[in-house]
Amino acid sequence: MSRINGPVWKISRRLSFSILETGEELQRRAYAPGQHGPTKRIKLSNYGTQLREKQRIRHIYGVSEKQFFNTFTKATKMKGVTGHNFLFLLESRLDNVVFRLGFARTRRGARQLVNHGHILVNGKKVDIPSFKAIPGMEISIREKSKNMPCVVEALEVNISTVAYVKIDKEAKKGTFVRLPERNELNQEVNELLVVEYYNR
């Protein structure tokens, strides 16, 4: 199983970007980690800017370099804007949809739920985080896992979800209604830089 390990807050500070998309990581120390973090300023080249943006998006969704590149390759073969298609494919990953539904507080937590067999897709167990969810699919928590503290707590904390998923908190199930629109996704990332990085 391929996954990214490491301190999320430290990575966020290194990339000057909130991987959790909450901003918590940068509230206390909005500078790079290390002894010279507060004072050292590095001017990035075009390549460095593209690489940093690639790393930002890759760490948001928690995918390996190989998975990231393979997803980009699929996006280039689809009709439409490559950058948008790329983000839509990442949003369609099962672990991300589980996170968007509010069954877990983080994408890492959502990936763990999937890996451990707690998630059903259209009534069937799926334990592959990279499984591509298709609009109309029903994603639910397995009956034996519905009272897990982490799931209950996540649903209590989650006040609202994105518009392209519907959630029934009582039944602990939801539907991936449609693909997102670009303006519904993180406006701080620039997917065009990733396209330029791979096309250089």
TORFI-491502 format. One record per residue: y, z, x of N, C-alpha, C in turn; residue number from 0; residue in one letter. Coordinates in steps of 0.001 Angstrom, whole numbers, plus 524288, in hexadecimal, padded with zeros to 5 digits. Each point is the difference from the previous one (the first is absolute). Example, Ala and Ser with C-alpha at 12.3 -4.5 7.8 and 13.67 -1.06 7.14 Angstrom:
BEGIN
((7E9C6, 81E78, 83386), (804A6, 80000, 7FC86), (804B0, 80000, 80384), 0, 'a') ((8041A, 7FD30, 7FEA2), (804A6, 8003C, 80334), (80442, 802DA, 7FCFE), 1, 's') 
! end
This chain:
BEGIN
((7FB5A, 80000, 80351), (804A6, 80000, 7FCAF), (804DA, 80000, 80376), 0, 'm') ((80396, 7FC7B, 7FEE7), (804CD, 7FFA0, 80317), (8045F, 802F7, 7FD4A), 1, 's') ((802B4, 8033C, 802FF), (80447, 802F4, 7FDB4), (803DD, 80190, 80444), 2, 'r') ((8049E, 8018C, 7FE53), (80408, 801B0, 803A3), (80056, 805E8, 7FFD9), 3, 'i') ((7FF53, 80264, 80489), (80092, 805A9, 80066), (804F6, 80144, 8030D), 4, 'n') ((801A3, 804DA, 7FFBB), (804A2, 80188, 802FC), (803FF, 8029F, 7FC8E), 5, 'g') ((803BB, 802AA, 80262), (80409, 802CF, 7FD16), (803D1, 7FC4C, 7FD5B), 6, 'p') ((8000F, 80005, 7FAD6), (8034F, 7FC6C, 7FD03), (805C5, 800EB, 8011F), 7, 'v') ((8019D, 804F9, 8004D), (8058F, 80129, 800C3), (801DF, 7FE09, 80553), 8, 'w') ((7FCAF, 80099, 803F5), (80174, 7FE4D, 80546), (80085, 7FA0E, 80032), 9, 'k') ((7FC65, 7FD46, 7FD6B), (8002F, 7FA48, 7FFCD), (804E0, 7FE38, 7FD14), 10, 'i') ((8013E, 802AE, 7FBB8), (804A6, 7FEAD, 7FCF0), (804F0, 80086, 80351), 11, 's') ((8004E, 80427, 80300), (80497, 800CA, 80350), (8004B, 7FBE8, 8044C), 12, 'r') ((7FB87, 7FE7C, 80212), (7FFEA, 7FC00, 80411), (801EA, 7FAC6, 7FDDC), 13, 'r') ((7FE96, 7FED5, 7FB16), (8017A, 7FB07, 7FDA0), (8052C, 80047, 7FD08), 14, 'l') ((80260, 804AE, 7FFDB), (804E8, 800DE, 7FD1A), (7FF7B, 7FE41, 7FA59), 15, 's') ((7FBB1, 80196, 7FDA4), (7FEC6, 7FE1B, 7FABF), (7FC36, 803C3, 7FD5F), 16, 'f') ((800B6, 800F5, 7FAF8), (7FC93, 8038E, 7FD27), (7FB0B, 7FD2E, 7FE31), 17, 's') ((7FBB9, 80101, 802AB), (7FB04, 7FD96, 7FE97), (7FE2C, 801CA, 7FA9E), 18, 'i') ((80107, 804EF, 7FEB8), (7FE6B, 8021B, 7FAE7), (8039C, 7FE2E, 7FB9E), 19, 'l') ((8044C, 7FD6C, 80163), (803D6, 7FDE8, 7FC4C), (802B5, 80449, 7FCDA), 20, 'e') ((8001F, 804B6, 8023A), (802A6, 80460, 7FD6D), (804D5, 801C1, 8030D), 21, 't') ((8002C, 7FEAB, 804FC), (80453, 80197, 80355), (7FF54, 8056B, 80260), 22, 'g') ((7FBBE, 802BC, 7FE91), (7FF2B, 80559, 801D9), (7FFA4, 8004D, 805F0), 23, 'e') ((7FD82, 7FC0F, 80250), (7FEF1, 80033, 805A1), (804F6, 7FFF3, 8034E), 24, 'e') ((80438, 7FDC7, 7FDEB), (804C5, 7FF58, 80313), (80450, 803D4, 7FE84), 25, 'l') ((7FEE4, 80388, 7FC61), (8040A, 803A2, 7FE36), (8018F, 803E5, 80436), 26, 'q') ((7FC3C, 80220, 802C1), (8012C, 803FE, 803EE), (801A7, 7FD9B, 8052F), 27, 'r') ((7FD43, 7FBE3, 8019B), (8012A, 7FD8F, 8050E), (7FFF1, 7FA16, 7FF62), 28, 'r') ((8047B, 7FDC6, 7FF4D), (8006B, 7FA58, 7FF22), (8008D, 7FD13, 80528), 29, 'a') ((7FCC2, 80173, 803CC), (8001C, 7FD54, 8050F), (7FA6E, 7FFBF, 80218), 30, 'y') ((7FF4D, 7FCCD, 80406), (7FAC4, 7FF26, 80227), (7FDC2, 804FA, 80255), 31, 'a') ((7FAD0, 800A9, 7FFE6), (7FD9A, 804AA, 8024A), (8005E, 7FFE0, 805F1), 32, 'p') ((7FF52, 8047B, 8026C), (8001B, 80045, 805B4), (804DE, 802C1, 80205), 33, 'g') ((7FFD8, 8013B, 804F3), (8042E, 80306, 8027E), (8054A, 7FD4B, 7FFAB), 34, 'q') ((7FFFB, 7FAC9, 80065), (804E2, 7FD18, 8001E), (8013C, 7FD65, 7FAC7), 35, 'h') ((7FD25, 80189, 7FBEF), (800B1, 7FD93, 7FADC), (80585, 7FFEB, 7FDEB), 36, 'g') ((802D0, 80481, 8000F), (8053C, 80029, 7FD9B), (8040F, 7FCAA, 802C7), 37, 'p') ((7FF42, 7FF1A, 8051C), (80413, 7FD5F, 80304), (7FEA4, 7FA70, 8019A), 38, 't') ((7FB00, 7FED6, 8007C), (7FE68, 7FADF, 801F7), (8008F, 7FBE1, 7FBBF), 39, 'k') ((802C9, 7FBD2, 80121), (800B0, 7FBAD, 7FC4D), (7FE20, 7FAF7, 8028C), 40, 'r') ((7FC78, 7FD53, 7FD85), (7FDDE, 7FB2C, 80220), (801AF, 7FB6C, 7FC96), 41, 'i') ((8024E, 7FC18, 8026C), (8017F, 7FB4D, 7FD27), (7FB59, 7FC50, 7FFE1), 42, 'k') ((7FE2E, 7FECA, 7FB45), (7FB58, 7FCCE, 7FF69), (8013C, 7FA31, 8005A), 43, 'l') ((7FC65, 7FD0B, 80259), (80064, 7FA57, 80014), (7FE2E, 7FDEE, 7FAB1), 44, 's') ((80059, 7FAED, 7FF29), (7FE14, 7FDB7, 7FB1B), (7FA35, 80121, 7FF4B), 45, 'n') ((7FD0E, 7FF71, 8043B), (7FA65, 8011E, 7FFCC), (7FF10, 805BF, 7FEB2), 46, 'y') ((802FF, 80379, 8027A), (7FF63, 80593, 7FF05), (8012E, 80169, 7FA5B), 47, 'g') ((803F3, 7FD7A, 7FDB8), (8015F, 800EF, 7FA86), (7FB9C, 7FE33, 7FC65), 48, 't') ((7FDCE, 7FB70, 8012A), (7FBB3, 7FDEF, 7FCD8), (7FB2F, 8037C, 8006E), 49, 'q') ((7FED6, 801BB, 804C1), (7FB73, 8035C, 800E1), (8009D, 80528, 7FD24), 50, 'l') ((804B0, 80254, 80043), (800E1, 804FD, 7FD54), (7FF54, 7FF75, 7FA20), 51, 'r') ((801E2, 7FBA4, 7FDCC), (7FF71, 7FF30, 7FA59), (7FA4E, 7FF5E, 7FE80), 52, 'e') ((7FD0D, 7FD37, 8034D), (7FA60, 7FF6A, 7FF09), (7FD50, 80551, 7FFFE), 53, 'k') ((80168, 80343, 803D1), (7FDA0, 8052E, 80060), (80185, 8036C, 7FB5D), 54, 'q') ((804D4, 7FF86, 7FE3F), (801B8, 80303, 7FB74), (7FCA0, 7FEC8, 7FB40), 55, 'r') ((7FF75, 7FB05, 7FEC5), (7FCFF, 7FE71, 7FB61), (7FA42, 8015A, 800A9), 56, 'i') ((7FDFB, 7FF30, 804B3), (7FA73, 8012A, 80101), (7FEDE, 805CC, 7FF36), 57, 'r') ((80391, 80352, 801B9), (7FF21, 805A2, 7FF74), (800F9, 801DE, 7FA67), 58, 'h') ((8036E, 7FD66, 7FD23), (800C7, 8016D, 7FA7E), (7FAD7, 7FFA4, 7FD1A), 59, 'i') ((7FD45, 7FBA2, 800B2), (7FB24, 7FF16, 7FD1C), (7FB33, 80207, 802E5), 60, 'y') ((800BB, 801CC, 804D4), (7FBBE, 80275, 802DB), (7FB7A, 7FC71, 8014E), 61, 'g') ((80133, 7FB26, 8017F), (7FBD2, 7FC4B, 80143), (7FFD4, 7FF01, 805DA), 62, 'v') ((7FB75, 7FE6A, 801DC), (7FF6A, 7FEDD, 8058D), (8029F, 7FACF, 80148), 63, 's') ((80099, 7FEF9, 80505), (80270, 7FB15, 801BC), (7FCF0, 7FB46, 7FE11), 64, 'e') ((7FAD8, 8005A, 8003E), (7FCAC, 7FB9F, 7FE51), (80086, 7FF11, 7FA24), 65, 'k') ((7FFDF, 80426, 7FCE8), (80094, 7FF7D, 7FA52), (80563, 7FDC3, 7FEA0), 66, 'q') ((803E7, 801CE, 802D2), (80559, 7FE49, 7FF12), (80081, 7FA22, 800ED), 67, 'f') ((7FDEF, 7FE2E, 80463), (8004C, 7FA73, 80156), (7FCD3, 7FCB5, 7FC2C), 68, 'f') ((7FB5A, 801DC, 7FE8A), (7FCBA, 7FD17, 7FC47), (802B5, 7FF7F, 7FAB7), 69, 'n') ((802BD, 80429, 7FE62), (802E5, 7FFD7, 7FB11), (80477, 7FC14, 8005D), 70, 't') ((8029D, 7FFEA, 80471), (80443, 7FC3C, 800C4), (7FDE8, 7FA6E, 7FFCB), 71, 'f') ((7FB85, 7FF29, 80267), (7FDA1, 7FAC0, 80008), (7FED8, 7FE39, 7FA6F), 72, 't') ((7FE0D, 80387, 7FCBF), (7FEFC, 7FEB0, 7FA80), (8050F, 7FE9A, 7FD38), 73, 'k') ((8042D, 802EB, 80136), (8050E, 7FF11, 7FD79), (80224, 7FA9E, 80151), 74, 'a') ((7FEFE, 7FE24, 804CF), (801FE, 7FADD, 80192), (7FD55, 7FB91, 7FD10), 75, 't') ((7FB61, 8010C, 7FDEB), (7FD10, 7FBEB, 7FD38), (80116, 7FFFA, 7FA20), 76, 'k') ((8033C, 803AF, 7FE41), (8014E, 8005A, 7FA72), (804FD, 7FCFD, 7FEDD), 77, 'm') ((80092, 7FE60, 7FB2E), (804CF, 7FD57, 7FE61), (80460, 80400, 7FF71), 78, 'k') ((804B8, 7FE48, 80116), (8047A, 80379, 7FF79), (80210, 801CD, 8053F), 79, 'g') ((80335, 80410, 7FFE6), (80274, 80219, 804BD), (7FC0A, 80359, 802F8), 80, 'v') ((7FF01, 7FEA7, 804D7), (7FC01, 802B1, 8031C), (80106, 805DA, 80069), 81, 't') ((804D7, 8017C, 80121), (80141, 80588, 80097), (7FF05, 80320, 7FB15), 82, 'g') ((8017D, 7FDCB, 7FB8C), (7FF2B, 802A4, 7FAFF), (7FA26, 80066, 7FED5), 83, 'h') ((7FD2D, 7FBBD, 800CA), (7FA55, 7FFFE, 7FF10), (7FD50, 80416, 80360), 84, 'n') ((801EF, 8008E, 804D0), (7FDC8, 803C5, 803A4), (80081, 80593, 7FDE7), 85, 'f') ((804AD, 80162, 7FE2F), (800CE, 80537, 7FDC9), (7FCD9, 800C3, 7FB0D), 86, 'l') ((7FF83, 7FBE9, 7FCCE), (7FD08, 8006C, 7FB1D), (7FA3B, 800FD, 80123), 87, 'f') ((7FDF2, 7FD7F, 80415), (7FA8B, 800E0, 8017E), (7FF2E, 805A1, 801D6), 88, 'l') ((803B1, 8020A, 802F5), (7FF9C, 8056A, 801CD), (80055, 803CF, 7FB6A), 89, 'l') ((8035B, 7FECC, 7FC3D), (80087, 80355, 7FB5D), (7FB18, 7FFD2, 7FC97), 90, 'e') ((7FCF6, 7FBC7, 8006C), (7FB57, 7FF52, 7FCC1), (7FB39, 802D4, 8022E), 91, 's') ((80071, 8022C, 804AC), (7FB9F, 802FA, 8022F), (7FEB9, 8049C, 7FC6B), 92, 'r') ((7FB01, 80120, 7FF6D), (7FE5F, 80421, 7FC64), (8024F, 8054B, 80182), 93, 'l') ((8000B, 80142, 80508), (80227, 80519, 80187), (805C5, 8006D, 7FE9B), 94, 'd') ((802DD, 7FBA7, 80062), (80589, 8001A, 7FE9E), (800C9, 80097, 7FA1A), 95, 'n') ((7FCB3, 7FD53, 7FCF6), (80069, 80067, 7FA46), (7FEC3, 8058E, 7FE38), 96, 'v') ((7FC1A, 80270, 80269), (7FEB1, 80572, 7FECF), (804B0, 80384, 8012D), 97, 'v') ((802A1, 7FEFD, 80450), (804BC, 802EE, 80161), (8045D, 7FF04, 7FC08), 98, 'f') ((800CA, 7FB24, 7FE81), (8041E, 7FEA9, 7FC3C), (7FF01, 8026F, 7FAAA), 99, 'r') ((7FB0D, 800A8, 7FE98), (7FEAE, 8026F, 7FB02), (800F3, 805E1, 80016), 100, 'l') ((80099, 8022B, 804A9), (80120, 80592, 8006D), (7FB33, 8036E, 8007C), 101, 'g') ((7FB6F, 7FDB2, 8012A), (7FB3E, 80319, 800A3), (7FFF6, 802E8, 8053D), 102, 'f') ((80358, 7FE63, 80394), (80077, 80290, 80517), (805C3, 80022, 8018E), 103, 'a') ((80169, 803D4, 80320), (80584, 8009F, 80181), (8018F, 7FC45, 8045C), 104, 'r') ((7FC2D, 7FE3A, 80319), (80112, 7FC5A, 80446), (7FBF0, 7FBA6, 7FFFB), 105, 't') ((80122, 7FBDF, 802CC), (7FC33, 7FBB9, 80061), (7FB2E, 801B7, 80307), 106, 'r') ((800AB, 80373, 803C0), (7FB7D, 8020C, 802DE), (7FC6B, 80305, 7FC56), 107, 'r') ((80262, 80312, 7FC92), (7FCEB, 802EA, 7FC2D), (7FD38, 7FC5A, 7FC41), 108, 'g') ((802AB, 7FBD3, 7FE74), (7FDAB, 7FC2C, 7FC73), (7FB65, 7FD42, 802A3), 109, 'a') ((800A3, 7FEC8, 80503), (7FBCA, 7FD6B, 802E7), (7FB36, 80388, 8004D), 110, 'r') ((800EE, 8050A, 8009B), (7FBA5, 803AC, 8004E), (7FD1D, 80059, 7FAC5), 111, 'q') ((802EF, 7FFF4, 7FBAF), (7FD82, 80008, 7FAD9), (7FC71, 7FB45, 7FF53), 112, 'l') ((801F6, 7FB81, 801BB), (7FCE2, 7FB2E, 7FF81), (7FB2B, 8004D, 8037F), 113, 'v') ((800C1, 80176, 804E5), (7FBB0, 80044, 803C4), (7FB9B, 803A0, 7FE3D), 114, 'n') ((8017D, 8043F, 7FD70), (7FC21, 803E7, 7FE65), (7FD9D, 7FEE3, 7FAA6), 115, 'h') ((80142, 7FB85, 7FDCA), (7FD6F, 7FE57, 7FB2A), (80203, 80292, 7FB11), 116, 'g') ((804DA, 801D3, 80004), (8022F, 80291, 7FB67), (802A9, 7FC29, 7FC37), 117, 'h') ((80079, 7FB16, 8018C), (802EF, 7FC2E, 7FCEE), (7FC66, 7FBEE, 7FD7B), 118, 'i') ((80113, 7FEE6, 7FB0D), (7FD28, 7FBF2, 7FD25), (803B3, 7FB84, 7FECA), 119, 'l') ((7FE10, 7FB3F, 8007D), (802F2, 7FB55, 7FE88), (7FCFD, 7FD4E, 7FBA0), 120, 'v') ((8026E, 7FFD2, 7FB6A), (7FD60, 7FDEF, 7FB4F), (7FAC2, 802AE, 7FF17), 121, 'n') ((7FFDD, 80529, 80112), (7FB4F, 80316, 7FEF8), (7FBFF, 8000D, 80458), 122, 'g') ((800EA, 7FD17, 8043C), (7FC3E, 7FFCA, 80449), (80261, 80254, 804F5), 123, 'k') ((7FCD2, 802EB, 802E0), (801ED, 80289, 804BD), (80142, 7FBF1, 8042A), 124, 'k') ((8049D, 80097, 8024C), (8019D, 7FCB6, 80468), (801E7, 8039F, 8044D), 125, 'v') ((7FD9F, 7FFA2, 8049D), (80187, 8037D, 8044B), (80242, 7FD05, 804AB), 126, 'd') ((80259, 7FB81, 7FEE6), (80270, 7FCCC, 80416), (805E5, 7FFFD, 7FF28), 127, 'i') ((802FB, 802AC, 80359), (805B1, 80064, 7FF46), (802C9, 7FAC0, 7FFD2), 128, 'p') ((7FDF9, 7FC18, 802D9), (80292, 7FAE3, 80035), (7FE8E, 7FC7A, 7FB68), 129, 's') ((7FCCE, 801F8, 7FC69), (7FE78, 7FCF7, 7FB64), (804E8, 7FE0B, 7FD32), 130, 'f') ((80011, 7FAF2, 7FEAD), (8049D, 7FDBE, 7FD88), (7FFE5, 800E5, 7FA21), 131, 'k') ((803C5, 802F2, 7FE11), (8007A, 800E5, 7FA61), (8029C, 7FB47, 7FD7B), 132, 'a') ((7FDF6, 7FE6D, 7FB8D), (80212, 7FB86, 7FD1B), (8029F, 80204, 7FB0A), 133, 'i') ((80489, 7FDCB, 7FEA2), (802AB, 801B9, 7FB34), (7FC57, 80028, 7FB52), 134, 'p') ((80026, 8045D, 7FD30), (7FC90, 800C5, 7FB83), (7FB90, 803C4, 80120), 135, 'g') ((7FF0A, 8010D, 804F6), (7FBC0, 80395, 8016A), (80166, 8059A, 7FE9C), 136, 'm') ((7FC0D, 802E0, 7FE36), (800B1, 80590, 7FEC7), (7FDF6, 8033F, 80488), 137, 'e') ((80347, 80366, 801FA), (7FE8A, 80375, 80451), (7FFED, 80594, 7FDEB), 138, 'i') ((7FBB8, 802BE, 800E0), (7FF82, 8054E, 7FDE0), (7FD5A, 8039F, 803ED), 139, 's') ((8007D, 8050D, 7FEEF), (7FD61, 803F8, 80321), (7FA8D, 800E0, 7FDB8), 140, 'i') ((7FC22, 80046, 80363), (7FAA8, 800FD, 7FE42), (7FFB4, 80523, 7FCF3), 141, 'r') ((7FCC6, 8002F, 7FC08), (7FFAE, 80484, 7FC75), (7FF54, 80522, 802F1), 142, 'e') ((7FC90, 80025, 803DA), (7FEF2, 804C8, 802E0), (80490, 801A4, 8038A), 143, 'k') ((803A4, 7FC58, 800E1), (80447, 80110, 803A9), (80536, 800FF, 7FD4E), 144, 's') ((80015, 7FFDE, 7FAE0), (804F9, 80060, 7FD25), (802D2, 80533, 800AF), 145, 'k') ((7FD14, 80419, 80122), (80272, 80529, 8008A), (800E6, 80192, 805AD), 146, 'n') ((7FF97, 7FC3A, 8038E), (8010D, 80131, 80580), (805A4, 801E5, 8009F), 147, 'm') ((800D4, 8045F, 802BC), (8054D, 80227, 8009A), (803F2, 7FC0F, 8020C), 148, 'p') ((7FE69, 7FCC1, 803CC), (803B8, 7FC4D, 8024F), (801CD, 7FBF0, 7FC08), 149, 'c') ((7FC80, 7FE69, 7FC7C), (80158, 7FC21, 7FBFC), (8038B, 80277, 7FBE2), 150, 'v') ((7FE86, 804AD, 7FE34), (80314, 802C0, 7FC0B), (8057E, 8011A, 80201), 151, 'v') ((80058, 801D7, 804D9), (80511, 80138, 80253), (8035B, 7FB17, 80095), 152, 'e') ((7FD9A, 7FBBA, 801BA), (802DE, 7FB1C, 800C1), (80241, 7FE03, 7FADF), 153, 'a') ((7FCF5, 80058, 7FBD6), (801D4, 7FE30, 7FAE2), (80453, 80379, 7FDDA), 154, 'l') ((7FFBA, 8050B, 80133), (80415, 8039F, 7FE3C), (80528, 7FEE9, 802CA), 155, 'e') ((7FFAB, 7FED9, 8050C), (804AC, 7FF0A, 80329), (80260, 7FAB4, 7FEB3), 156, 'v') ((7FCAA, 7FC2D, 7FED5), (801CD, 7FAAC, 7FEFF), (802D0, 7FFAD, 7FABC), 157, 'n') ((80520, 7FF58, 80020), (8031B, 7FFCB, 7FB32), (80007, 7FA8D, 7FDA4), 158, 'i') ((80074, 7FC1B, 80343), (80030, 7FAA0, 7FE0C), (7FD10, 7FC5C, 803A7), 159, 's') ((7FE28, 7FBB8, 7FDEA), (7FD3D, 7FC1A, 80315), (80306, 7FADF, 7FFCF), 160, 't') ((7FE54, 7FC56, 80329), (80296, 7FAE3, 8000A), (7FEA9, 7FD05, 7FB06), 161, 'v') ((80331, 7FC13, 7FEC6), (7FF80, 7FD40, 7FAFD), (7FB2A, 7FC90, 7FF97), 162, 'a') ((7FDAF, 7FE93, 8046D), (7FB8F, 7FC68, 7FFC5), (7FAB0, 802BA, 7FF95), 163, 'y') ((80017, 8051E, 7FF24), (7FB31, 802D6, 7FEB9), (800F4, 8037C, 7FB45), 164, 'v') ((7FBE5, 800F2, 7FCFC), (80049, 80397, 7FB91), (7FC0A, 8044D, 800D4), 165, 'k') ((80194, 804C9, 7FEE0), (7FCA1, 80478, 8010D), (7FF52, 80369, 7FB2B), 166, 'i') ((7FB33, 801A3, 7FF11), (7FEC4, 803D8, 7FBF8), (7FE67, 804F5, 802E7), 167, 'd') ((8039D, 803AC, 8007B), (7FF08, 804A4, 80328), (7FBBC, 80376, 7FDB9), 168, 'k') ((7FFA9, 80027, 7FAD7), (7FC09, 80349, 7FD80), (7FA7F, 7FDFE, 80130), 169, 'e') ((7FF5E, 7FAE3, 7FF7A), (7FAD9, 7FD9C, 800EF), (7FF12, 7FEE7, 805C2), 170, 'a') ((80430, 80099, 80321), (7FFC5, 7FEE9, 805A1), (7FE01, 7FA6D, 8010F), 171, 'k') ((80283, 7FC62, 7FD66), (7FED4, 7FA7D, 800EE), (80505, 7FCD3, 7FF54), 172, 'k') ((80005, 7FB6F, 8024E), (804A1, 7FCBB, 7FFA6), (7FE95, 7FA47, 8007D), 173, 'g') ((803E9, 7FCB2, 7FF66), (7FF29, 7FA63, 80035), (803E2, 7FD87, 803C3), 174, 't') ((7FE04, 7FC77, 80335), (80355, 7FCDC, 8035A), (801DB, 7FB6F, 7FCA9), 175, 'f') ((8049E, 8008F, 7FDBF), (801DB, 7FC65, 7FBF5), (80131, 7FA92, 8021F), 176, 'v') ((802DD, 7FFD3, 8044A), (801B7, 7FAF7, 8021E), (80173, 8009C, 805B6), 177, 'r') ((800D6, 7FB96, 8029A), (801EC, 8002E, 80555), (805B4, 801CA, 7FFE8), 178, 'l') ((801B1, 802C9, 803EB), (80574, 801D3, 8000B), (803C3, 7FB87, 8010F), 179, 'p') ((804EA, 800E3, 7FECD), (80419, 7FC68, 80193), (8026C, 80226, 804FC), 180, 'e') ((8025D, 7FC9C, 8030D), (80205, 801B2, 80519), (80400, 80468, 7FF79), 181, 'r') ((8033E, 7FFD7, 7FBEF), (803FD, 80410, 7FF6D), (7FDC9, 80548, 7FE5B), 182, 'n') ((7FAEB, 8002F, 7FED4), (7FD7F, 804F3, 7FEA5), (7FD9D, 802A8, 804CB), 183, 'e') ((7FFFA, 7FD40, 80458), (7FDBC, 80220, 804C7), (80446, 8020C, 8039A), 184, 'l') ((7FE68, 80266, 8043D), (803A5, 8026E, 803A8), (80416, 7FC15, 801F2), 185, 'n') ((804EF, 8012E, 7FEEF), (80432, 7FC71, 8017A), (8018E, 80097, 805C0), 186, 'q') ((7FE02, 803FD, 8029B), (80169, 800E4, 80575), (7FCD9, 7FCAC, 803C9), 187, 'e') ((7FB9E, 7FDDD, 7FE39), (7FCCF, 7FCC6, 80383), (801AA, 7FA52, 7FF8E), 188, 'v') ((7FF76, 7FD37, 80442), (80161, 7FA79, 80034), (7FB2A, 7FCE7, 80191), 189, 'n') ((7FD29, 7FE33, 7FC1F), (7FB1E, 7FD33, 80102), (800D7, 7FADA, 802E0), 190, 'e') ((804C9, 7FDDE, 7FFC0), (8012E, 7FB23, 802BD), (7FF57, 8009D, 805DE), 191, 'l') ((8012A, 804AE, 801FA), (7FF5E, 80101, 8059C), (7FA47, 7FFD4, 80196), 192, 'l') ((7FC8B, 8019B, 7FC80), (7FA60, 7FFC5, 80117), (7FE34, 7FA54, 80023), 193, 'v') ((80203, 7FCD8, 7FC5D), (7FEBB, 7FA6C, 7FFFE), (801D0, 7FD7F, 8051B), 194, 'v') ((804B2, 80165, 801BF), (8020D, 7FDE6, 804EA), (7FCBE, 801E0, 80499), 195, 'e') ((7FE22, 804DC, 7FFBF), (7FCD5, 80231, 8043F), (7FAFF, 7FCD5, 800AB), 196, 'y') ((7FD4D, 7FEE2, 7FBBF), (7FB0D, 7FD33, 80061), (800A7, 7FA1E, 800D5), 197, 'y') ((80496, 7FDF7, 7FECE), (800EE, 7FA66, 8009D), (802D7, 7FE9C, 80508), 198, 'n') ((800EE, 803EF, 8034E), (80313, 7FEF8, 804B9), (7FCEB, 7FC9C, 803E4), 199, 'r') 
! end
